Amino acid sequence: MHLQLKPGVRMFGIRPEMVLAATIVTSVYSEFNNAECVITSITDGQHGPKSHHSRVQACLGDEFDVVLEKTHLHVEFDPL
């Protein structure tokens, strides 16, 4: 498993649940030809509206929203 942070990503204020999510997402990515997993935004940035779910959603469970964007996945902790 390999996880990277894009230069400039702000981690201040990250929730512990998102650390777990990043670990699970990295594991799923590694199932697909050891695809590189890069976190491009944590507590910074703007995100688009919701769209499709993926295998990542199944692995994370109902307390997370997973949105498939054109170039990346958006993962958000959203407890019921």
MITI-593590 format. One record per residue: x, y, z of N, C-alpha, C, CB in turn; chain; residue in one letter. Coordinates in pm, 1 decimal, padded with zeros to 6 digits. Glycine has a CB too. Layout:
<drengus>
- X	Y	Z	X	Y	Z	X	Y	Z	X	Y	Z	A	A;
...
</drengus>
This chain:
<drengus>
- 00083.2	-00118.7	00000.0	00000.0	00000.0	00000.0	00087.4	00124.6	00000.0	-00094.5	00000.0	00120.9	A	M;
- 00044.4	00221.1	-00076.6	00119.6	00344.9	-00085.5	00020.5	00461.2	-00085.7	00210.1	00347.2	-00212.7	A	H;
- 00039.2	00553.2	00005.5	-00046.3	00670.9	00015.3	00040.2	00794.7	00010.8	-00131.6	00668.0	00144.4	A	L;
- -00002.0	00892.9	-00068.6	00071.2	01018.7	-00078.2	-00021.1	01135.1	-00048.9	00134.7	01034.5	-00216.6	A	Q;
- 00035.8	01243.5	-00001.5	-00035.6	01369.4	00012.2	00016.5	01464.7	-00094.1	-00018.9	01429.4	00155.3	A	L;
- -00072.7	01527.6	-00166.0	-00034.0	01628.4	-00263.8	00033.1	01743.5	-00189.0	-00157.7	01678.5	-00346.3	A	K;
- 00141.0	01800.2	-00242.3	00205.5	01913.7	-00175.6	00104.9	02024.3	-00146.7	00320.5	01968.3	-00261.5	A	P;
- 00109.3	02077.3	-00025.5	00022.7	02186.2	00013.4	-00107.5	02144.0	00081.0	-00008.5	02266.4	-00105.0	A	G;
- -00132.0	02012.5	00090.4	-00254.5	01966.2	00155.6	-00250.2	02003.3	00303.1	-00272.5	01812.9	00138.2	A	V;
- -00359.2	02064.2	00351.4	-00368.0	02103.4	00491.9	-00435.3	01992.5	00571.1	-00445.5	02236.8	00507.9	A	R;
- -00369.2	01947.8	00678.7	-00422.4	01839.1	00759.4	-00480.6	01887.7	00891.5	-00314.4	01737.5	00785.8	A	M;
- -00462.4	02013.2	00925.3	-00511.8	02065.9	01051.6	-00663.0	02047.2	01060.9	-00474.7	02214.6	01066.6	A	F;
- -00708.8	01986.2	01167.7	-00851.1	01966.2	01188.9	-00906.4	01836.7	01132.6	-00924.5	02078.4	01130.4	A	G;
- -00820.4	01747.4	01082.2	-00868.2	01621.2	01027.0	-00932.4	01537.4	01137.5	-00752.4	01543.3	00959.8	A	I;
- -01043.2	01474.7	01106.3	-01112.4	01387.5	01201.5	-01048.3	01250.0	01199.5	-01263.6	01377.6	01168.8	A	R;
- -01043.4	01181.1	01314.4	-00985.0	01046.0	01319.7	-01053.2	00949.5	01223.0	-00994.0	00990.7	01461.6	A	P;
- -01182.4	00967.6	01199.4	-01254.5	00880.7	01106.1	-01197.6	00890.1	00965.1	-01402.9	00916.4	01104.5	A	E;
- -01146.7	01008.1	00930.4	-01090.9	01025.9	00796.1	-00955.3	00958.7	00781.8	-01078.6	01173.8	00763.4	A	M;
- -00882.9	00943.9	00892.2	-00756.9	00868.6	00887.4	-00788.5	00722.9	00855.2	-00678.4	00880.0	01023.1	A	V;
- -00891.4	00667.9	00920.6	-00935.1	00531.4	00891.1	-00980.5	00520.6	00745.9	-01049.0	00488.9	00986.3	A	L;
- -01056.6	00618.3	00699.1	-01103.6	00617.0	00560.5	-00986.9	00616.1	00462.4	-01193.4	00737.9	00533.5	A	A;
- -00885.8	00697.0	00488.4	-00768.9	00701.6	00399.2	-00699.8	00566.2	00393.8	-00669.5	00809.6	00445.6	A	A;
- -00692.1	00497.8	00506.8	-00630.4	00364.9	00511.4	-00710.9	00265.7	00427.7	-00619.4	00315.2	00657.2	A	T;
- -00843.5	00270.2	00440.5	-00928.3	00179.4	00364.3	-00923.0	00210.2	00215.2	-01072.0	00187.2	00414.1	A	I;
- -00928.8	00337.2	00178.8	-00920.9	00375.9	00037.1	-00788.5	00328.9	-00023.4	-00935.7	00529.6	00021.4	A	V;
- -00679.6	00345.7	00048.1	-00549.0	00301.0	-00000.5	-00549.0	00150.3	-00023.0	-00438.1	00339.9	00098.8	A	T;
- -00611.7	00076.3	00066.5	-00621.1	-00068.9	00052.0	-00699.0	-00107.5	-00072.9	-00686.7	-00130.2	00175.0	A	S;
- -00811.2	-00039.3	-00097.6	-00891.1	-00067.5	-00216.9	-00811.3	-00034.7	-00342.5	-01023.0	00012.5	-00214.6	A	V;
- -00744.4	00079.6	-00343.0	-00662.5	00116.9	-00458.8	-00556.5	00012.0	-00486.9	-00596.5	00253.0	-00436.3	A	Y;
- -00497.3	-00044.8	-00381.7	-00391.3	-00143.9	-00401.4	-00444.6	-00271.9	-00463.9	-00323.7	-00175.7	-00268.9	A	S;
- -00576.0	-00298.2	-00451.7	-00637.0	-00414.4	-00515.9	-00636.3	-00400.9	-00667.5	-00779.9	-00433.6	-00466.0	A	E;
- -00631.8	-00278.7	-00715.5	-00637.6	-00252.8	-00858.3	-00499.5	-00216.1	-00911.2	-00738.3	-00141.2	-00888.7	A	F;
- -00418.1	-00318.3	-00932.8	-00284.5	-00301.0	-00991.9	-00196.3	-00205.9	-00912.5	-00297.0	-00250.4	-01133.7	A	N;
- -00209.0	-00207.8	-00780.6	-00128.0	-00120.4	-00695.6	-00137.5	00025.4	-00738.1	00016.8	-00165.0	-00698.0	A	N;
- -00258.1	00068.5	-00775.8	-00278.3	00207.2	-00818.7	-00236.5	00302.9	-00708.1	-00425.8	00231.7	-00857.9	A	A;
- -00173.2	00411.4	-00746.3	-00127.5	00511.6	-00650.5	-00246.0	00588.6	-00594.9	-00026.9	00607.9	-00716.0	A	E;
- -00247.2	00609.5	-00465.8	-00353.0	00684.5	-00399.5	-00292.8	00814.9	-00348.3	-00417.7	00601.8	-00282.8	A	C;
- -00344.5	00927.4	-00396.9	-00294.1	01058.9	-00358.8	-00408.3	01140.2	-00297.9	-00232.4	01132.8	-00481.4	A	V;
- -00389.2	01186.7	-00175.3	-00486.6	01275.2	-00113.5	-00457.3	01416.2	-00162.6	-00481.7	01266.5	00043.4	A	I;
- -00556.7	01476.5	-00229.0	-00536.0	01608.7	-00287.8	-00593.6	01720.4	-00202.8	-00596.9	01614.0	-00424.9	A	T;
- -00681.7	01686.4	-00108.1	-00741.4	01787.4	-00022.1	-00795.4	01719.5	00103.0	-00853.8	01865.0	-00096.3	A	S;
- -00779.9	01785.4	00217.0	-00835.8	01731.6	00341.4	-00930.1	01834.6	00401.1	-00723.1	01694.2	00442.8	A	I;
- -00876.9	01940.0	00459.4	-00962.4	02042.1	00519.6	-00966.7	02167.7	00433.9	-00913.8	02076.3	00660.1	A	T;
- -00909.1	02160.9	00316.6	-00905.0	02276.2	00226.6	-00978.9	02240.6	00097.7	-00757.4	02319.2	00196.4	A	D;
- -01001.1	02336.2	00014.3	-01056.5	02311.5	-00118.4	-01208.4	02311.1	-00122.5	-01006.1	02181.4	-00169.8	A	G;
- -01260.1	02319.9	-00244.8	-01403.6	02313.5	-00272.8	-01430.2	02183.9	-00346.9	-01452.3	02437.6	-00356.0	A	Q;
- -01549.1	02128.5	-00328.6	-01581.3	01999.9	-00388.5	-01712.3	02009.0	-00464.8	-01589.2	01890.5	-00281.3	A	H;
- -01723.0	01925.9	-00569.6	-01841.4	01924.2	-00654.1	-01957.2	01848.4	-00591.4	-01808.0	01863.9	-00787.1	A	G;
- -02072.1	01848.4	-00657.2	-02190.7	01778.8	-00606.5	-02173.6	01626.7	-00609.7	-02313.6	01818.6	-00688.1	A	P;
- -02260.2	01555.7	-00538.1	-02251.3	01409.2	-00528.9	-02280.3	01344.5	-00663.3	-02348.6	01355.4	-00422.8	A	K;
- -02218.6	01226.7	-00686.1	-02248.1	01148.0	-00805.9	-02247.5	01000.0	-00769.3	-02145.1	01177.4	-00919.6	A	S;
- -02169.1	00915.0	-00837.5	-02173.4	00769.9	-00821.8	-02093.1	00719.0	-00702.2	-02122.8	00704.8	-00946.6	A	H;
- -02139.3	00604.3	-00651.1	-02066.5	00536.7	-00544.0	-01976.3	00430.2	-00606.0	-02164.7	00473.4	-00439.9	A	H;
- -01887.2	00369.4	-00527.0	-01790.0	00273.2	-00579.4	-01765.0	00163.8	-00477.9	-01658.0	00342.8	-00616.1	A	S;
- -01670.4	00081.8	-00506.7	-01628.8	-00024.2	-00413.4	-01581.2	00038.5	-00283.0	-01516.1	-00112.6	-00475.7	A	R;
- -01521.9	00153.5	-00290.6	-01476.5	00224.0	-00170.5	-01594.9	00246.4	-00076.9	-01409.5	00359.4	-00207.3	A	V;
- -01709.4	00284.7	-00130.2	-01828.5	00306.2	-00047.6	-01865.7	00179.8	00027.6	-01946.3	00352.4	-00133.7	A	Q;
- -01862.6	00066.2	-00040.0	-01897.1	-00060.4	00024.1	-01800.8	-00092.7	00137.6	-01897.1	-00173.8	-00078.5	A	A;
- -01674.3	-00062.2	00119.1	-01573.3	-00090.5	00221.4	-01582.8	00005.0	00340.1	-01434.1	-00082.7	00160.7	A	C;
- -01621.7	00128.8	00316.1	-01628.5	00228.0	00423.3	-01757.5	00219.1	00504.1	-01615.0	00366.4	00365.5	A	L;
- -01867.1	00184.1	00441.3	-01993.9	00174.2	00511.9	-02077.7	00300.1	00501.2	-01969.4	00143.0	00655.7	A	G;
- -02192.3	00296.1	00569.4	-02294.1	00400.2	00554.5	-02259.4	00535.2	00616.0	-02419.7	00352.9	00613.8	A	D;
- -02162.1	00540.9	00704.2	-02130.7	00669.8	00768.2	-02039.6	00758.0	00682.8	-02065.0	00645.6	00902.9	A	E;
- -02000.7	00708.2	00566.6	-01916.7	00785.4	00474.8	-01990.2	00806.7	00343.9	-01781.7	00714.4	00449.9	A	F;
- -01973.0	00923.4	00285.6	-02018.9	00950.4	00149.4	-01897.8	00937.5	00058.0	-02085.8	01093.1	00137.1	A	D;
- -01915.8	00866.5	-00052.5	-01809.5	00852.1	-00152.5	-01865.4	00899.8	-00285.1	-01758.0	00703.4	-00162.6	A	V;
- -01798.7	00997.7	-00343.5	-01843.6	01056.5	-00469.4	-01734.8	01037.2	-00574.0	-01877.9	01207.5	-00452.1	A	V;
- -01772.9	00979.9	-00687.6	-01680.0	00962.4	-00798.0	-01684.7	01087.4	-00884.9	-01714.0	00834.9	-00881.0	A	L;
- -01577.7	01165.9	-00878.1	-01565.6	01285.9	-00960.6	-01497.9	01246.7	-01092.0	-01484.6	01398.5	-00886.3	A	E;
- -01478.9	01340.6	-01182.8	-01414.6	01309.3	-01311.5	-01271.5	01260.6	-01294.1	-01415.7	01431.6	-01401.8	A	K;
- -01198.4	01318.4	-01198.4	-01056.1	01286.1	-01185.5	-01018.4	01225.4	-01051.2	-00974.8	01409.1	-01207.6	A	T;
- -01116.0	01209.5	-00959.1	-01080.7	01162.8	-00825.9	-01203.9	01116.0	-00748.9	-01009.5	01273.0	-00748.8	A	H;
- -01180.2	01056.6	-00634.3	-01287.1	01022.0	-00541.3	-01293.9	01126.6	-00432.1	-01265.5	00881.5	-00481.0	A	L;
- -01413.3	01159.5	-00390.9	-01434.1	01248.2	-00276.5	-01490.0	01160.9	-00164.9	-01531.7	01369.5	-00311.4	A	H;
- -01425.1	01159.6	-00048.0	-01470.0	01081.4	00066.9	-01497.9	01176.7	00181.3	-01364.5	00974.2	00107.9	A	V;
- -01616.8	01164.2	00239.8	-01658.5	01253.4	00346.4	-01721.4	01172.8	00459.5	-01757.0	01359.3	00293.5	A	E;
- -01681.3	01199.7	00582.9	-01744.5	01136.5	00699.3	-01875.5	01207.7	00724.7	-01651.8	01141.7	00826.2	A	F;
- -01985.4	01133.4	00716.1	-02118.6	01191.8	00728.4	-02206.3	01096.5	00809.3	-02181.2	01220.1	00587.9	A	D;
- -02186.9	01093.8	00944.3	-02263.7	00999.2	01025.1	-02412.6	01026.9	01017.9	-02217.6	01003.8	01169.4	A	P;
- -02488.2	00920.4	01030.3	-02634.9	00929.5	01020.0	-02696.0	01010.4	01129.4	-02695.9	00793.6	01020.9	A	L;
</drengus>
